[in-house]
Amino acid sequence: MDVGEALRRQALACANLGSPMYAALCERLADDLAAGGPTSVVLAGHEDDPGPSALALRLLGSVHRLVLERRAGALAAYYPSVGGTWEPEAGWLALRALLAEEPDPVREWLDRPPQTNEVGRATALMAGLLSLPWAHPVRLFEIGSSGGLNLLADHFRYVTPDGSVGPAESPVVLDPAWTGALPLREPPPVVERLGSDVMPVDVRTTEGRLTLTAYVWPDQTHRLERLRGAFALADRIPYALRREPAGDLVAGLELVDGATTVLWHSVMWQYLGRDEQDRVRASIDALGARATAAAPFAHVYLEPSRRTPDAEHEFLVWLETWPTGERRVLGASVGHGVPTHVE
Ligand SMILES: C[S@@+](CC[C@H](N)C(=O)[O-])C[C@H]1O[C@@H](n2cnc3c(N)ncnc32)[C@H](O)[C@@H]1O
C-alpha cells in the first residue's frame, strides 16, 4: 500500500470512528501528496513505511503536538482541543501553510509510534471487576499499560440509565458506561496497582501528558476530557509502572491469600510476537492452576478477538477466573471503550 492509499484508508477509519476533522484532513493530505504539495516534502523518505506504522496518525499527532505547544500559528484556531472551531476549508489551508513553512518541526515526531492510553476502555475492566464471584480486595496488574491510567479505574464514575458506579466527584465520567445487564454495585477495593509497558508513559511529566494528548483526535473532546480527568487522578493516587515486556511481568506474578489477583489488558495483544503471546498464556494458565478459593485469580481483557474461529473480529471483553474455571465473553465494546455492551 502506498502512502496516498494509506492516508485515504485512514480517512475512512477516522470517519467511521467519529472524527470528521481527521477524515477530512487525511483526504486533503492525500490530494496534496498526489499533487506534489508540501505534504510530499514533509513525508519524503517515508514512502516505503509499512501500512501498520500508521504514518497518517504519526503526522497528525506531530501536528497536534505543535498546536498544543502553541507552535502551529493560525492552525490552533481550528483545533477544538485548544478551544478552536473546526472548519474544513480554512483548517486545511492553515495545516498546508504549517507544512510548507515548518516542515522540520512536523517531521520530528514521524519516527515515533503513536502512543495512546484510552481511559474509556476502563468500562471493560470494571465490568470484569463487578462480575467477579469473590468480594476479596483486588490486586490489579496491567500489561501494555501505556500511562497506567486504567489502573485507576475504580476512581472513575460509570453512568448508566439505571444508576452509577464510582465516586460522584470523579473527574472521569464514562457515560453511558454500559448497556445491557450488569449488576451495579460497589466494586471490590483495589489494594495494589502495577502496570508494565515496553514504552511506558510517565503522566506525571509534561512530556508524558503531551504525548498522550497529542495522539487523541482533536475534535473528540469527550476523550480529551476523560484523559485530563485521569491525569488529575494520577497526581494523587499512587500506582507503579515498569518498563518491562508483558511476558516478564506475568511470569513474575504471585497469588496472595485474602486477595483476588487480577490481570487486565486492552488493545495490546496484537503487538506481542507469537512467542511472547505463548509465554504470557502459559504463565496465566500456571497461575490459574495455583489459584485457590483463598487466593483466586482472574484475567479480564478487551481485545479485538473472535467468539468462534470463523466469526468476525469484535472488541470483546473476556473474563476468565480460577479456581472456578469460568471462561466467557462478558460483552462487546467499541474501539474507545464507551459504551461496553454487557451480555
Ligand atoms: C494501543 S496501546 C494500548 C494502551 C492501553 N492498554 C490502552 O488500552 O489505552 C498498546 C500498548 O502496548 C504496548 N506494548 C507493545 N508491545 C508490548 C510488549 N511486548 N509488552 C508490553 N507492552 C507492550 C505499547 O507500548 C502500547 O503502550
The ligand as a MOL file (V3000), in Angstrom:
LIG
                    3D

  0  0  0     0  0            999 V3000
M  V30 BEGIN CTAB
M  V30 COUNTS 27 29 0 0 0
M  V30 BEGIN ATOM
M  V30 1 C -2.6650 0.5790 21.6150 0
M  V30 2 S -1.7180 0.8200 23.0690 0 CHG=1
M  V30 3 C -2.9280 0.4480 24.3160 0
M  V30 4 C -2.5610 1.0260 25.6390 0
M  V30 5 C -3.5880 0.7690 26.7430 0
M  V30 6 N -3.6730 -0.6450 27.0530 0
M  V30 7 C -4.9440 1.2950 26.3560 0
M  V30 8 O -5.8560 0.4990 26.0770 0
M  V30 9 O -5.0970 2.5090 26.3070 0 CHG=-1
M  V30 10 C -0.6860 -0.6650 23.1010 0
M  V30 11 C 0.3770 -0.6220 24.1750 0
M  V30 12 O 1.0610 -1.8660 24.2030 0
M  V30 13 C 2.4280 -1.6040 24.4850 0
M  V30 14 N 3.2240 -2.7850 24.1210 0
M  V30 15 C 3.5710 -3.1930 22.8930 0
M  V30 16 N 4.3070 -4.3180 22.9550 0
M  V30 17 C 4.4100 -4.6430 24.2760 0
M  V30 18 C 5.0300 -5.6990 24.9930 0
M  V30 19 N 5.7000 -6.6620 24.3650 0
M  V30 20 N 4.9170 -5.7260 26.3300 0
M  V30 21 C 4.2410 -4.7410 26.9880 0
M  V30 22 N 3.6390 -3.7230 26.3520 0
M  V30 23 C 3.7160 -3.6710 25.0110 0
M  V30 24 C 2.7000 -0.3520 23.6770 0
M  V30 25 O 3.8800 0.3130 24.0930 0
M  V30 26 C 1.4280 0.4490 23.9500 0
M  V30 27 O 1.5480 1.2290 25.1130 0
M  V30 END ATOM
M  V30 BEGIN BOND
M  V30 1 1 1 2
M  V30 2 1 2 3
M  V30 3 1 2 10
M  V30 4 1 3 4
M  V30 5 1 4 5
M  V30 6 1 5 6
M  V30 7 1 5 7
M  V30 8 2 7 8
M  V30 9 1 7 9
M  V30 10 1 10 11
M  V30 11 1 11 12
M  V30 12 1 11 26
M  V30 13 1 12 13
M  V30 14 1 13 14
M  V30 15 1 13 24
M  V30 16 1 14 15
M  V30 17 1 14 23
M  V30 18 2 15 16
M  V30 19 1 16 17
M  V30 20 1 17 18
M  V30 21 2 17 23
M  V30 22 1 18 19
M  V30 23 2 18 20
M  V30 24 1 20 21
M  V30 25 2 21 22
M  V30 26 1 22 23
M  V30 27 1 24 25
M  V30 28 1 24 26
M  V30 29 1 26 27
M  V30 END BOND
M  V30 END CTAB
M  END
